Amino acid sequence: QVKAENIIKNLFESYANEPAMLPTQYQKIINLRGIQRTVCDYIAGMTDRFAIEEHQRLFDPFFKP
């Protein structure tokens, strides 16, 4: 469970600090909903597998999709 929490926390912080990493449709709603709500909605819509792969892509220098 701690590992999952760390993945979500790391993803949230990365997207919140660099909104350009979000898909275009989410970037467009940041001004309406705010960055935190937008990032939460994006992460909430991820499957477990996608969240893990996205975390690996962002934080594991040896990850090859």
mmCIF file of the N, C-alpha and C atoms, coordinates in Angstrom:
data_MODEL
# 
_entry.id   MODEL 
# 
loop_
_atom_site.group_PDB 
_atom_site.id 
_atom_site.type_symbol 
_atom_site.label_atom_id 
_atom_site.label_alt_id 
_atom_site.label_comp_id 
_atom_site.label_asym_id 
_atom_site.label_entity_id 
_atom_site.label_seq_id 
_atom_site.pdbx_PDB_ins_code 
_atom_site.Cartn_x 
_atom_site.Cartn_y 
_atom_site.Cartn_z 
_atom_site.occupancy 
_atom_site.B_iso_or_equiv 
_atom_site.pdbx_formal_charge 
_atom_site.auth_seq_id 
_atom_site.auth_comp_id 
_atom_site.auth_asym_id 
_atom_site.auth_atom_id 
_atom_site.pdbx_PDB_model_num 
ATOM 1   N N  . GLN A 1 1  ? 0.818   -1.192 0.000   1.00 0.00 ? 1  GLN A N  1 
ATOM 2   C CA . GLN A 1 1  ? 0.000   0.000  0.000   1.00 0.00 ? 1  GLN A CA 1 
ATOM 3   C C  . GLN A 1 1  ? 0.867   1.263  0.000   1.00 0.00 ? 1  GLN A C  1 
ATOM 4   N N  . VAL A 1 2  ? 1.957   1.232  0.716   1.00 0.00 ? 2  VAL A N  1 
ATOM 5   C CA . VAL A 1 2  ? 2.841   2.395  0.748   1.00 0.00 ? 2  VAL A CA 1 
ATOM 6   C C  . VAL A 1 2  ? 3.397   2.677  -0.650  1.00 0.00 ? 2  VAL A C  1 
ATOM 7   N N  . LYS A 1 3  ? 3.715   1.625  -1.392  1.00 0.00 ? 3  LYS A N  1 
ATOM 8   C CA . LYS A 1 3  ? 4.241   1.803  -2.739  1.00 0.00 ? 3  LYS A CA 1 
ATOM 9   C C  . LYS A 1 3  ? 3.218   2.505  -3.626  1.00 0.00 ? 3  LYS A C  1 
ATOM 10  N N  . ALA A 1 4  ? 1.958   2.086  -3.545  1.00 0.00 ? 4  ALA A N  1 
ATOM 11  C CA . ALA A 1 4  ? 0.899   2.715  -4.343  1.00 0.00 ? 4  ALA A CA 1 
ATOM 12  C C  . ALA A 1 4  ? 0.733   4.186  -3.963  1.00 0.00 ? 4  ALA A C  1 
ATOM 13  N N  . GLU A 1 5  ? 0.803   4.475  -2.674  1.00 0.00 ? 5  GLU A N  1 
ATOM 14  C CA . GLU A 1 5  ? 0.687   5.862  -2.227  1.00 0.00 ? 5  GLU A CA 1 
ATOM 15  C C  . GLU A 1 5  ? 1.831   6.708  -2.778  1.00 0.00 ? 5  GLU A C  1 
ATOM 16  N N  . ASN A 1 6  ? 3.017   6.148  -2.792  1.00 0.00 ? 6  ASN A N  1 
ATOM 17  C CA . ASN A 1 6  ? 4.170   6.879  -3.321  1.00 0.00 ? 6  ASN A CA 1 
ATOM 18  C C  . ASN A 1 6  ? 4.034   7.133  -4.818  1.00 0.00 ? 6  ASN A C  1 
ATOM 19  N N  . ILE A 1 7  ? 3.522   6.152  -5.538  1.00 0.00 ? 7  ILE A N  1 
ATOM 20  C CA . ILE A 1 7  ? 3.322   6.325  -6.982  1.00 0.00 ? 7  ILE A CA 1 
ATOM 21  C C  . ILE A 1 7  ? 2.354   7.469  -7.241  1.00 0.00 ? 7  ILE A C  1 
ATOM 22  N N  . ILE A 1 8  ? 1.230   7.464  -6.541  1.00 0.00 ? 8  ILE A N  1 
ATOM 23  C CA . ILE A 1 8  ? 0.221   8.502  -6.744  1.00 0.00 ? 8  ILE A CA 1 
ATOM 24  C C  . ILE A 1 8  ? 0.759   9.869  -6.322  1.00 0.00 ? 8  ILE A C  1 
ATOM 25  N N  . LYS A 1 9  ? 1.446   9.905  -5.192  1.00 0.00 ? 9  LYS A N  1 
ATOM 26  C CA . LYS A 1 9  ? 2.024   11.168 -4.716  1.00 0.00 ? 9  LYS A CA 1 
ATOM 27  C C  . LYS A 1 9  ? 3.031   11.713 -5.721  1.00 0.00 ? 9  LYS A C  1 
ATOM 28  N N  . ASN A 1 10 ? 3.910   10.859 -6.210  1.00 0.00 ? 10 ASN A N  1 
ATOM 29  C CA . ASN A 1 10 ? 4.912   11.300 -7.179  1.00 0.00 ? 10 ASN A CA 1 
ATOM 30  C C  . ASN A 1 10 ? 4.271   11.790 -8.473  1.00 0.00 ? 10 ASN A C  1 
ATOM 31  N N  . LEU A 1 11 ? 3.268   11.065 -8.950  1.00 0.00 ? 11 LEU A N  1 
ATOM 32  C CA . LEU A 1 11 ? 2.571   11.496 -10.165 1.00 0.00 ? 11 LEU A CA 1 
ATOM 33  C C  . LEU A 1 11 ? 1.903   12.850 -9.946  1.00 0.00 ? 11 LEU A C  1 
ATOM 34  N N  . PHE A 1 12 ? 1.196   12.975 -8.816  1.00 0.00 ? 12 PHE A N  1 
ATOM 35  C CA . PHE A 1 12 ? 0.500   14.231 -8.533  1.00 0.00 ? 12 PHE A CA 1 
ATOM 36  C C  . PHE A 1 12 ? 1.481   15.402 -8.510  1.00 0.00 ? 12 PHE A C  1 
ATOM 37  N N  . GLU A 1 13 ? 2.565   15.253 -7.781  1.00 0.00 ? 13 GLU A N  1 
ATOM 38  C CA . GLU A 1 13 ? 3.534   16.342 -7.678  1.00 0.00 ? 13 GLU A CA 1 
ATOM 39  C C  . GLU A 1 13 ? 4.154   16.682 -9.030  1.00 0.00 ? 13 GLU A C  1 
ATOM 40  N N  . SER A 1 14 ? 4.424   15.665 -9.827  1.00 0.00 ? 14 SER A N  1 
ATOM 41  C CA . SER A 1 14 ? 5.020   15.908 -11.141 1.00 0.00 ? 14 SER A CA 1 
ATOM 42  C C  . SER A 1 14 ? 4.077   16.673 -12.050 1.00 0.00 ? 14 SER A C  1 
ATOM 43  N N  . TYR A 1 15 ? 2.829   16.227 -12.124 1.00 0.00 ? 15 TYR A N  1 
ATOM 44  C CA . TYR A 1 15 ? 1.855   16.907 -12.994 1.00 0.00 ? 15 TYR A CA 1 
ATOM 45  C C  . TYR A 1 15 ? 1.518   18.301 -12.475 1.00 0.00 ? 15 TYR A C  1 
ATOM 46  N N  . ALA A 1 16 ? 1.406   18.451 -11.168 1.00 0.00 ? 16 ALA A N  1 
ATOM 47  C CA . ALA A 1 16 ? 1.071   19.761 -10.599 1.00 0.00 ? 16 ALA A CA 1 
ATOM 48  C C  . ALA A 1 16 ? 2.205   20.767 -10.835 1.00 0.00 ? 16 ALA A C  1 
ATOM 49  N N  . ASN A 1 17 ? 3.424   20.287 -10.772 1.00 0.00 ? 17 ASN A N  1 
ATOM 50  C CA . ASN A 1 17 ? 4.580   21.178 -10.977 1.00 0.00 ? 17 ASN A CA 1 
ATOM 51  C C  . ASN A 1 17 ? 4.881   21.420 -12.448 1.00 0.00 ? 17 ASN A C  1 
ATOM 52  N N  . GLU A 1 18 ? 4.433   20.516 -13.307 1.00 0.00 ? 18 GLU A N  1 
ATOM 53  C CA . GLU A 1 18 ? 4.691   20.642 -14.743 1.00 0.00 ? 18 GLU A CA 1 
ATOM 54  C C  . GLU A 1 18 ? 3.427   20.265 -15.517 1.00 0.00 ? 18 GLU A C  1 
ATOM 55  N N  . PRO A 1 19 ? 2.421   21.150 -15.522 1.00 0.00 ? 19 PRO A N  1 
ATOM 56  C CA . PRO A 1 19 ? 1.141   20.842 -16.169 1.00 0.00 ? 19 PRO A CA 1 
ATOM 57  C C  . PRO A 1 19 ? 1.243   20.518 -17.656 1.00 0.00 ? 19 PRO A C  1 
ATOM 58  N N  . ALA A 1 20 ? 2.326   20.913 -18.296 1.00 0.00 ? 20 ALA A N  1 
ATOM 59  C CA . ALA A 1 20 ? 2.497   20.611 -19.718 1.00 0.00 ? 20 ALA A CA 1 
ATOM 60  C C  . ALA A 1 20 ? 2.611   19.105 -19.962 1.00 0.00 ? 20 ALA A C  1 
ATOM 61  N N  . MET A 1 21 ? 2.867   18.325 -18.921 1.00 0.00 ? 21 MET A N  1 
ATOM 62  C CA . MET A 1 21 ? 2.934   16.870 -19.061 1.00 0.00 ? 21 MET A CA 1 
ATOM 63  C C  . MET A 1 21 ? 1.550   16.237 -19.150 1.00 0.00 ? 21 MET A C  1 
ATOM 64  N N  . LEU A 1 22 ? 0.533   16.983 -18.782 1.00 0.00 ? 22 LEU A N  1 
ATOM 65  C CA . LEU A 1 22 ? -0.838  16.471 -18.858 1.00 0.00 ? 22 LEU A CA 1 
ATOM 66  C C  . LEU A 1 22 ? -1.310  16.431 -20.309 1.00 0.00 ? 22 LEU A C  1 
ATOM 67  N N  . PRO A 1 23 ? -2.222  15.525 -20.612 1.00 0.00 ? 23 PRO A N  1 
ATOM 68  C CA . PRO A 1 23 ? -2.817  15.536 -21.958 1.00 0.00 ? 23 PRO A CA 1 
ATOM 69  C C  . PRO A 1 23 ? -3.493  16.881 -22.241 1.00 0.00 ? 23 PRO A C  1 
ATOM 70  N N  . THR A 1 24 ? -3.560  17.232 -23.489 1.00 0.00 ? 24 THR A N  1 
ATOM 71  C CA . THR A 1 24 ? -4.095  18.536 -23.897 1.00 0.00 ? 24 THR A CA 1 
ATOM 72  C C  . THR A 1 24 ? -5.478  18.817 -23.337 1.00 0.00 ? 24 THR A C  1 
ATOM 73  N N  . GLN A 1 25 ? -6.365  17.828 -23.351 1.00 0.00 ? 25 GLN A N  1 
ATOM 74  C CA . GLN A 1 25 ? -7.729  18.075 -22.870 1.00 0.00 ? 25 GLN A CA 1 
ATOM 75  C C  . GLN A 1 25 ? -7.753  18.439 -21.387 1.00 0.00 ? 25 GLN A C  1 
ATOM 76  N N  . TYR A 1 26 ? -6.788  17.964 -20.624 1.00 0.00 ? 26 TYR A N  1 
ATOM 77  C CA . TYR A 1 26 ? -6.711  18.333 -19.208 1.00 0.00 ? 26 TYR A CA 1 
ATOM 78  C C  . TYR A 1 26 ? -6.055  19.698 -19.040 1.00 0.00 ? 26 TYR A C  1 
ATOM 79  N N  . GLN A 1 27 ? -5.093  20.009 -19.864 1.00 0.00 ? 27 GLN A N  1 
ATOM 80  C CA . GLN A 1 27 ? -4.459  21.323 -19.789 1.00 0.00 ? 27 GLN A CA 1 
ATOM 81  C C  . GLN A 1 27 ? -5.486  22.421 -20.022 1.00 0.00 ? 27 GLN A C  1 
ATOM 82  N N  . LYS A 1 28 ? -6.442  22.150 -20.878 1.00 0.00 ? 28 LYS A N  1 
ATOM 83  C CA . LYS A 1 28 ? -7.446  23.155 -21.233 1.00 0.00 ? 28 LYS A CA 1 
ATOM 84  C C  . LYS A 1 28 ? -8.402  23.476 -20.084 1.00 0.00 ? 28 LYS A C  1 
ATOM 85  N N  . ILE A 1 29 ? -8.554  22.577 -19.119 1.00 0.00 ? 29 ILE A N  1 
ATOM 86  C CA . ILE A 1 29 ? -9.511  22.822 -18.031 1.00 0.00 ? 29 ILE A CA 1 
ATOM 87  C C  . ILE A 1 29 ? -8.851  23.289 -16.733 1.00 0.00 ? 29 ILE A C  1 
ATOM 88  N N  . ILE A 1 30 ? -7.547  23.472 -16.764 1.00 0.00 ? 30 ILE A N  1 
ATOM 89  C CA . ILE A 1 30 ? -6.852  23.929 -15.553 1.00 0.00 ? 30 ILE A CA 1 
ATOM 90  C C  . ILE A 1 30 ? -7.399  25.268 -15.076 1.00 0.00 ? 30 ILE A C  1 
ATOM 91  N N  . ASN A 1 31 ? -7.650  26.201 -15.985 1.00 0.00 ? 31 ASN A N  1 
ATOM 92  C CA . ASN A 1 31 ? -8.162  27.523 -15.580 1.00 0.00 ? 31 ASN A CA 1 
ATOM 93  C C  . ASN A 1 31 ? -9.567  27.455 -15.003 1.00 0.00 ? 31 ASN A C  1 
ATOM 94  N N  . LEU A 1 32 ? -10.339 26.462 -15.402 1.00 0.00 ? 32 LEU A N  1 
ATOM 95  C CA . LEU A 1 32 ? -11.703 26.320 -14.892 1.00 0.00 ? 32 LEU A CA 1 
ATOM 96  C C  . LEU A 1 32 ? -11.743 25.624 -13.532 1.00 0.00 ? 32 LEU A C  1 
ATOM 97  N N  . ARG A 1 33 ? -10.936 24.580 -13.373 1.00 0.00 ? 33 ARG A N  1 
ATOM 98  C CA . ARG A 1 33 ? -11.013 23.740 -12.181 1.00 0.00 ? 33 ARG A CA 1 
ATOM 99  C C  . ARG A 1 33 ? -9.844  23.902 -11.227 1.00 0.00 ? 33 ARG A C  1 
ATOM 100 N N  . GLY A 1 34 ? -8.772  24.483 -11.684 1.00 0.00 ? 34 GLY A N  1 
ATOM 101 C CA . GLY A 1 34 ? -7.568  24.589 -10.866 1.00 0.00 ? 34 GLY A CA 1 
ATOM 102 C C  . GLY A 1 34 ? -6.654  23.403 -11.129 1.00 0.00 ? 34 GLY A C  1 
ATOM 103 N N  . ILE A 1 35 ? -5.391  23.590 -10.859 1.00 0.00 ? 35 ILE A N  1 
ATOM 104 C CA . ILE A 1 35 ? -4.411  22.558 -11.180 1.00 0.00 ? 35 ILE A CA 1 
ATOM 105 C C  . ILE A 1 35 ? -4.589  21.319 -10.307 1.00 0.00 ? 35 ILE A C  1 
ATOM 106 N N  . GLN A 1 36 ? -4.855  21.495 -9.022  1.00 0.00 ? 36 GLN A N  1 
ATOM 107 C CA . GLN A 1 36 ? -4.973  20.338 -8.135  1.00 0.00 ? 36 GLN A CA 1 
ATOM 108 C C  . GLN A 1 36 ? -6.147  19.449 -8.501  1.00 0.00 ? 36 GLN A C  1 
ATOM 109 N N  . ARG A 1 37 ? -7.308  20.055 -8.753  1.00 0.00 ? 37 ARG A N  1 
ATOM 110 C CA . ARG A 1 37 ? -8.491  19.266 -9.117  1.00 0.00 ? 37 ARG A CA 1 
ATOM 111 C C  . ARG A 1 37 ? -8.285  18.575 -10.462 1.00 0.00 ? 37 ARG A C  1 
ATOM 112 N N  . THR A 1 38 ? -7.674  19.281 -11.396 1.00 0.00 ? 38 THR A N  1 
ATOM 113 C CA . THR A 1 38 ? -7.425  18.719 -12.722 1.00 0.00 ? 38 THR A CA 1 
ATOM 114 C C  . THR A 1 38 ? -6.493  17.519 -12.636 1.00 0.00 ? 38 THR A C  1 
ATOM 115 N N  . VAL A 1 39 ? -5.421  17.663 -11.878 1.00 0.00 ? 39 VAL A N  1 
ATOM 116 C CA . VAL A 1 39 ? -4.473  16.555 -11.720 1.00 0.00 ? 39 VAL A CA 1 
ATOM 117 C C  . VAL A 1 39 ? -5.137  15.383 -11.009 1.00 0.00 ? 39 VAL A C  1 
ATOM 118 N N  . CYS A 1 40 ? -5.909  15.666 -9.975  1.00 0.00 ? 40 CYS A N  1 
ATOM 119 C CA . CYS A 1 40 ? -6.633  14.593 -9.269  1.00 0.00 ? 40 CYS A CA 1 
ATOM 120 C C  . CYS A 1 40 ? -7.560  13.845 -10.215 1.00 0.00 ? 40 CYS A C  1 
ATOM 121 N N  . ASP A 1 41 ? -8.297  14.565 -11.032 1.00 0.00 ? 41 ASP A N  1 
ATOM 122 C CA . ASP A 1 41 ? -9.215  13.927 -11.979 1.00 0.00 ? 41 ASP A CA 1 
ATOM 123 C C  . ASP A 1 41 ? -8.459  13.064 -12.980 1.00 0.00 ? 41 ASP A C  1 
ATOM 124 N N  . TYR A 1 42 ? -7.329  13.548 -13.446 1.00 0.00 ? 42 TYR A N  1 
ATOM 125 C CA . TYR A 1 42 ? -6.536  12.780 -14.412 1.00 0.00 ? 42 TYR A CA 1 
ATOM 126 C C  . TYR A 1 42 ? -6.015  11.497 -13.779 1.00 0.00 ? 42 TYR A C  1 
ATOM 127 N N  . ILE A 1 43 ? -5.455  11.608 -12.597 1.00 0.00 ? 43 ILE A N  1 
ATOM 128 C CA . ILE A 1 43 ? -4.916  10.425 -11.929 1.00 0.00 ? 43 ILE A CA 1 
ATOM 129 C C  . ILE A 1 43 ? -6.038  9.448  -11.562 1.00 0.00 ? 43 ILE A C  1 
ATOM 130 N N  . ALA A 1 44 ? -7.178  9.969  -11.134 1.00 0.00 ? 44 ALA A N  1 
ATOM 131 C CA . ALA A 1 44 ? -8.308  9.104  -10.763 1.00 0.00 ? 44 ALA A CA 1 
ATOM 132 C C  . ALA A 1 44 ? -8.792  8.275  -11.948 1.00 0.00 ? 44 ALA A C  1 
ATOM 133 N N  . GLY A 1 45 ? -8.622  8.787  -13.147 1.00 0.00 ? 45 GLY A N  1 
ATOM 134 C CA . GLY A 1 45 ? -9.063  8.075  -14.335 1.00 0.00 ? 45 GLY A CA 1 
ATOM 135 C C  . GLY A 1 45 ? -8.064  7.045  -14.849 1.00 0.00 ? 45 GLY A C  1 
ATOM 136 N N  . MET A 1 46 ? -6.895  6.986  -14.233 1.00 0.00 ? 46 MET A N  1 
ATOM 137 C CA . MET A 1 46 ? -5.871  6.035  -14.675 1.00 0.00 ? 46 MET A CA 1 
ATOM 138 C C  . MET A 1 46 ? -6.178  4.623  -14.168 1.00 0.00 ? 46 MET A C  1 
ATOM 139 N N  . THR A 1 47 ? -5.852  3.646  -14.986 1.00 0.00 ? 47 THR A N  1 
ATOM 140 C CA . THR A 1 47 ? -5.870  2.272  -14.490 1.00 0.00 ? 47 THR A CA 1 
ATOM 141 C C  . THR A 1 47 ? -4.614  2.080  -13.647 1.00 0.00 ? 47 THR A C  1 
ATOM 142 N N  . ASP A 1 48 ? -4.614  1.043  -12.842 1.00 0.00 ? 48 ASP A N  1 
ATOM 143 C CA . ASP A 1 48 ? -3.424  0.756  -12.037 1.00 0.00 ? 48 ASP A CA 1 
ATOM 144 C C  . ASP A 1 48 ? -2.210  0.549  -12.932 1.00 0.00 ? 48 ASP A C  1 
ATOM 145 N N  . ARG A 1 49 ? -2.394  -0.213 -13.975 1.00 0.00 ? 49 ARG A N  1 
ATOM 146 C CA . ARG A 1 49 ? -1.288  -0.521 -14.879 1.00 0.00 ? 49 ARG A CA 1 
ATOM 147 C C  . ARG A 1 49 ? -0.734  0.741  -15.527 1.00 0.00 ? 49 ARG A C  1 
ATOM 148 N N  . PHE A 1 50 ? -1.623  1.617  -15.989 1.00 0.00 ? 50 PHE A N  1 
ATOM 149 C CA . PHE A 1 50 ? -1.167  2.852  -16.625 1.00 0.00 ? 50 PHE A CA 1 
ATOM 150 C C  . PHE A 1 50 ? -0.424  3.733  -15.626 1.00 0.00 ? 50 PHE A C  1 
ATOM 151 N N  . ALA A 1 51 ? -0.931  3.838  -14.390 1.00 0.00 ? 51 ALA A N  1 
ATOM 152 C CA . ALA A 1 51 ? -0.274  4.655  -13.378 1.00 0.00 ? 51 ALA A CA 1 
ATOM 153 C C  . ALA A 1 51 ? 1.133   4.131  -13.093 1.00 0.00 ? 51 ALA A C  1 
ATOM 154 N N  . ILE A 1 52 ? 1.270   2.819  -12.990 1.00 0.00 ? 52 ILE A N  1 
ATOM 155 C CA . ILE A 1 52 ? 2.587   2.222  -12.737 1.00 0.00 ? 52 ILE A CA 1 
ATOM 156 C C  . ILE A 1 52 ? 3.524   2.489  -13.909 1.00 0.00 ? 52 ILE A C  1 
ATOM 157 N N  . GLU A 1 53 ? 3.037   2.306  -15.129 1.00 0.00 ? 53 GLU A N  1 
ATOM 158 C CA . GLU A 1 53 ? 3.871   2.547  -16.308 1.00 0.00 ? 53 GLU A CA 1 
ATOM 159 C C  . GLU A 1 53 ? 4.247   4.023  -16.436 1.00 0.00 ? 53 GLU A C  1 
ATOM 160 N N  . GLU A 1 54 ? 3.312   4.896  -16.137 1.00 0.00 ? 54 GLU A N  1 
ATOM 161 C CA . GLU A 1 54 ? 3.593   6.336  -16.205 1.00 0.00 ? 54 GLU A CA 1 
ATOM 162 C C  . GLU A 1 54 ? 4.642   6.713  -15.158 1.00 0.00 ? 54 GLU A C  1 
ATOM 163 N N  . HIS A 1 55 ? 4.519   6.149  -13.987 1.00 0.00 ? 55 HIS A N  1 
ATOM 164 C CA . HIS A 1 55 ? 5.499   6.401  -12.931 1.00 0.00 ? 55 HIS A CA 1 
ATOM 165 C C  . HIS A 1 55 ? 6.876   5.898  -13.365 1.00 0.00 ? 55 HIS A C  1 
ATOM 166 N N  . GLN A 1 56 ? 6.929   4.725  -13.943 1.00 0.00 ? 56 GLN A N  1 
ATOM 167 C CA . GLN A 1 56 ? 8.201   4.191  -14.427 1.00 0.00 ? 56 GLN A CA 1 
ATOM 168 C C  . GLN A 1 56 ? 8.781   5.085  -15.514 1.00 0.00 ? 56 GLN A C  1 
ATOM 169 N N  . ARG A 1 57 ? 7.928   5.541  -16.422 1.00 0.00 ? 57 ARG A N  1 
ATOM 170 C CA . ARG A 1 57 ? 8.384   6.407  -17.514 1.00 0.00 ? 57 ARG A CA 1 
ATOM 171 C C  . ARG A 1 57 ? 8.990   7.696  -16.975 1.00 0.00 ? 57 ARG A C  1 
ATOM 172 N N  . LEU A 1 58 ? 8.376   8.242  -15.937 1.00 0.00 ? 58 LEU A N  1 
ATOM 173 C CA . LEU A 1 58 ? 8.837   9.514  -15.396 1.00 0.00 ? 58 LEU A CA 1 
ATOM 174 C C  . LEU A 1 58 ? 10.026  9.383  -14.442 1.00 0.00 ? 58 LEU A C  1 
ATOM 175 N N  . PHE A 1 59 ? 10.112  8.276  -13.711 1.00 0.00 ? 59 PHE A N  1 
ATOM 176 C CA . PHE A 1 59 ? 11.089  8.193  -12.629 1.00 0.00 ? 59 PHE A CA 1 
ATOM 177 C C  . PHE A 1 59 ? 12.144  7.101  -12.773 1.00 0.00 ? 59 PHE A C  1 
ATOM 178 N N  . ASP A 1 60 ? 11.975  6.172  -13.707 1.00 0.00 ? 60 ASP A N  1 
ATOM 179 C CA . ASP A 1 60 ? 12.941  5.090  -13.876 1.00 0.00 ? 60 ASP A CA 1 
ATOM 180 C C  . ASP A 1 60 ? 13.738  5.339  -15.143 1.00 0.00 ? 60 ASP A C  1 
ATOM 181 N N  . PRO A 1 61 ? 15.013  5.727  -15.020 1.00 0.00 ? 61 PRO A N  1 
ATOM 182 C CA . PRO A 1 61 ? 15.806  6.032  -16.220 1.00 0.00 ? 61 PRO A CA 1 
ATOM 183 C C  . PRO A 1 61 ? 16.055  4.822  -17.120 1.00 0.00 ? 61 PRO A C  1 
ATOM 184 N N  . PHE A 1 62 ? 15.817  3.627  -16.611 1.00 0.00 ? 62 PHE A N  1 
ATOM 185 C CA . PHE A 1 62 ? 16.060  2.424  -17.394 1.00 0.00 ? 62 PHE A CA 1 
ATOM 186 C C  . PHE A 1 62 ? 14.779  1.841  -17.995 1.00 0.00 ? 62 PHE A C  1 
ATOM 187 N N  . PHE A 1 63 ? 13.648  2.490  -17.756 1.00 0.00 ? 63 PHE A N  1 
ATOM 188 C CA . PHE A 1 63 ? 12.361  1.995  -18.270 1.00 0.00 ? 63 PHE A CA 1 
ATOM 189 C C  . PHE A 1 63 ? 12.300  2.176  -19.779 1.00 0.00 ? 63 PHE A C  1 
ATOM 190 N N  . LYS A 1 64 ? 11.912  1.100  -20.457 1.00 0.00 ? 64 LYS A N  1 
ATOM 191 C CA . LYS A 1 64 ? 11.723  1.144  -21.909 1.00 0.00 ? 64 LYS A CA 1 
ATOM 192 C C  . LYS A 1 64 ? 10.327  0.607  -22.208 1.00 0.00 ? 64 LYS A C  1 
ATOM 193 N N  . PRO A 1 65 ? 9.456   1.486  -22.701 1.00 0.00 ? 65 PRO A N  1 
ATOM 194 C CA . PRO A 1 65 ? 8.073   1.053  -22.984 1.00 0.00 ? 65 PRO A CA 1 
ATOM 195 C C  . PRO A 1 65 ? 7.992   0.022  -24.082 1.00 0.00 ? 65 PRO A C  1 
# 
